[in-house]
Amino acid sequence: MRLTPQEIQLFRHNGFIKLPTRLPTAQVEALKAAALKDMAEAVEPVARQAGRIIRISAVWQRGGIFQETITCNEILEPLESLLGPNIEFVLNRHNHIYLRDAGSTHSLELHRDVSHWSRTIATVLIYLEETNLENGCTRVVPGSHHLPAFAHFKDETLQQIAANQTIPLPMPAGGLLAIDSMILHSAGINHTDGTRMSMTLGYHGVDELAPEGNPKKVLVRGERPYRGNDRQG
Ligand SMILES: O=C(O)CCC(=O)C(=O)O
């Protein structure tokens, strides 16, 4: 389940890769059911639009199938090829499930999830329903994670250039898309009567210079070796 050198190179070059792994159907169904239950019972924290719950947040903290998914081999094994053997899950970026329908307006504009290449994250999007051109699959601007010109994405000309180069990424239910979070991306508009549910998760390779004890990160694979030059011995 490791990525090939070519897939790693494509991720670094283009800023995204469709992972060769997929979540099993039973796990996708269990995740959907758990998310819909938390939405129906309004288990906080949630986000609403026009009174309806469209997102459940802090999915790690909900435990159960959510944590099992965040730590599953289908995600962490290919991620090891990108991040190395020591991986942390980021609690305070993403860590949520969206239910998008025709009225959804969240994340429709091209954006980056983080503001600097030196602090990027590997984001994994898990599609709990098939996404396609009609129901608003994810859009990316390939290679845009490298472009400093897009750092201040307010300029209208830049926005136009990016919008013209955006490509859609249809994905099956259970499909896994990894992006460098500096890539310009957005959700598409859902033109159907149905929903499109997806889970968004952020991961870091362990920072060898950071002392332990950051409460916003959870070690999900390997260990936290500290290699700062102020260490003893
Ligand atoms: O769900 C998607 O297609 C994109 C999500 C997104 O842009 C985000 O969570 O930052």
The ligand as a MOL file (V3000), in Angstrom:
LIG
                    3D

  0  0  0     0  0            999 V3000
M  V30 BEGIN CTAB
M  V30 COUNTS 10 9 0 0 0
M  V30 BEGIN ATOM
M  V30 1 O -14.7760 18.9670 -0.1200 0
M  V30 2 C -14.0850 19.4600 -1.0080 0
M  V30 3 O -14.1950 19.1190 -2.1800 0
M  V30 4 C -13.0910 20.5390 -0.7050 0
M  V30 5 C -13.0120 20.8400 0.7440 0
M  V30 6 C -12.1770 22.0190 1.0390 0
M  V30 7 O -11.8730 22.8120 0.2020 0
M  V30 8 C -11.6960 22.2450 2.3960 0
M  V30 9 O -12.1560 21.5650 3.3380 0
M  V30 10 O -10.8190 23.1190 2.5690 0
M  V30 END ATOM
M  V30 BEGIN BOND
M  V30 1 2 1 2
M  V30 2 1 2 3
M  V30 3 1 2 4
M  V30 4 1 4 5
M  V30 5 1 5 6
M  V30 6 2 6 7
M  V30 7 1 6 8
M  V30 8 2 8 9
M  V30 9 1 8 10
M  V30 END BOND
M  V30 END CTAB
M  END
